[in-house]
Amino acid sequence: MPFMFVIGCCVACGARITFNPHCVPSLRVNGEREPICASCHARWNEIHRVSKGIAPEPIHPDAYEAEEV
């Protein structure tokens, strides 16, 4: 049973992360989806949602896990 995950860098802090490309939270940069790590996602939620009274956006449970292919 093969599995796949992607190794890349968080667009916000540059940390190296492994992620499932279909589930990882991302930000659009120049029209392209770029992955963000869980820590940066938490900060993004705090700044752009929670501070405005909006519920935080959850991270998909498989965002940083391998995907069965």
N, C-alpha and C positions, 0 to 999 in steps of 0.2 A: 504494500500500500504506500504509494509515494506521497510526500508532503512538500510544500513549497512555502517559503517566506522570503521577504525582501530585506536586504540590509541597506540602510540609507542613513541620512542625517536629518535631524529635526530642522525644519526651515527657520525656526525661531532662535534656538540656542546652539545649534550645530552638533548636539550630542549624537553619537552613532546609536541607531536603534534597529531592531528587527521588527518587522510588521507584516500584517496581512494587507495587501494593497487594496482589497475590496472593503475593508472594515476600519482602517486606521483613520482617526480624525485628521483633517487637512485644512489648509488655508489656500486660497487662490493667489498665486503670484504670477503676474503677466498672463493670466488666463489659464494657468496650469495648476492642478491640484498638487500641493506639496505636503508631505507628512509632518505632523508635529508630535512630540513626545507627550506622555501623560502629564508630566509636570507643567509643560507649557500650555497644555490644554486646560489644566486646572486654573492657571493664571488667566488665560483667555476668558474662561467662564466667569471668573471673579470680576474682571474688568468690564466685559461686554454684556454680561447677562445678570449676574447676581446683584451687582451694584445698581442696576436699573430696575430691580424687582422682578426680573424674569427668571424662571426656573433654569438651573444649569443644564446644559446639554450633556447627556451621558455618553460615556465611551462604550462602544460595542464590546461585549465580553471577549470576542476573538480578535480584537484590534492588533494585539501584539503577539499573537499566537500563529503557529504554522497552519496552513490551509491544506486540507486533503485534496489532491488532484486526481 
